């Protein structure tokens, strides 16, 4: 039987690849005083994988990047899956 390596990674990546799902999660976990300043029209969902010393994927993360509405500052939210 083939050993599945971190099967939850694919599930989370699939769910949060949708901008709508990502926006809903952000609105659930962040306080309103931050949410009201975020520019959800220009949100970007980025994926990264880190390779360990043994050349196997150690961490997969999702980086969500967006700007604040009234300036050029960016915010990044990182999800790490171990």
N, C-alpha and C positions, 0 to 999 in steps of 0.2 A: 504494500500500500504506500502510495506516495505521501510524504510528509508535507502538509501545507505550511508554508512559511508566512506567518502573520496574515491570515485571511481577512482580518478586519481592515487592513489597509485599503484593499480594493473597495470595500463597502463604503468607508468614509470618503475616499476620493470620489467615488461615484455620486454620493449624496451632495458633497460640497462643491462639486464641479458646477452645479447649478447656482447661478447668482442669487436666485430667489431663496433657495435654501440657506445660502450663506448669509444673506441679509437678515433672514428670520432668526438665525442663530445669534448674530451680532445684537439684534434688538432684544433678544432674550437675556443675554449675559452681561451686556454693558448697561450702565445707568443712563437714564433719560438725558441728564445734563451733558453727556458725551454724544449720545446718539443724535441729538438735534443739531449738532455741528458737523456731522459727517456727510460727505457727498456720495450718496449711494448710486448716483447715475454713472459715475466713473469708477466703480469698484472693479478690481482685478483679482482673479483667483489664480495663484501660481503654485506649482507643485515642484518639490525638490526631494531628492533622495541622497542620503549620506552613505558613503561606502566605507566600511570598516577596514581594519588592517588585514583581515582575511579575504578582502574583496567581495564580501557579501553585504547586502543592504542592511544597515543597522537601524536607521530611522527613516521614516518617510514623514514629511510634514507638508502642511498646506499653509501657504502664506497668503493672507488677504491684505491687499493694499488699496487704500483710497486716500483722498484728500479731505481736508477740512473745507467747508463751504466757502469761507470768506478770506482764505489766504492760500499760500502755496505749500503749507506744511502737509506732510504725508503721515499716515498712521499705518503700521503693519501689525497684524494679528497673526500669531504663529500657532499652529496646532502640531504637536509632536505625537507621533504614534510609535511606541516602542515594541 
